[in-house]
Amino acid sequence: MLFFLRIIHKGEPLGTVYVRSNLQPHYARLTADIMIALGTMLVLWVLALALTARLQRIISDPILDLASVAERVRNRQDYSLRASKRGDDEIGVLTDGFNRMLENIQERDAKLHRAYSDLQSSELRFRQLAEGISEAFWMTDPDKNQMLYISPAYEKIWGRSRESLYAEPKAWVDAMHPEDRARVRALEEQQRLEDGHESIYRIVRPDGSIRWIRDRAFPVRDASGNLVRLAGIAEDITERKRAEEKLQQYAEALRNLSR
């Protein structure tokens, strides 16, 4: 850098000041400072990037693992899967809670499977018993508006299909002999809330033949004592009735002979 300055005193030039300076060292020092600053910024940026990546793995990886386990549980319905715990921080607490939830669901699912298996076994035993007897076992709702179950013996005794009775539960009453319907309905209403009732009535089969039925009904109550359904056994006693009629005829004949 060059610098000139003329010196004048009372209008008369006295001389000239000449200054020459070399700024190259200053430029070099400034350049070095700038490079150091840039280098420091670069190092800090790299460290920040590395720290961010590390923190991201620490935070996001456990959450992604939880999401992956949840997805596999949903797709496979396998509640025995567990998420890996990677620490005792908030994510670790969340992982523990997630695993406990899976454990509870697994226990509940196992209980449901056992209950369902027991129910299937009970239902199988019930059907084997109900379908192995000659009497017709039936079960309805309390108002007899829905037939819940009717055993195969119904088809043999009534001469009608079980499907028709499931479709129209009132067909049970419609099959009664017209002279017995009112009496049986009145008896059922009178004994509805008792521990059970028995009625004897006639039915008319589709072929016109008449059969005598002995029908015993029992209330089924829940733990609170509320009536939840009705169950019963209907027995064909036609042959017994015929035998009784013959005995009555014999007794009447004997009485006539003894006069």
PyMOL commands that set and color helices and strands:
alter all, ss='L'
color gray80, all
select helices_A, chain A and resi 24-76+90-131+153-158+162-167+171-174+178-190+238-257
alter helices_A, ss='H'
color red, helices_A
select strands_A, chain A and resi 2-9+12-20+136-140+147-150+197-204+210-221+227-236
alter strands_A, ss='S'
color yellow, strands_A
deselect
rebuild
show_as cartoon
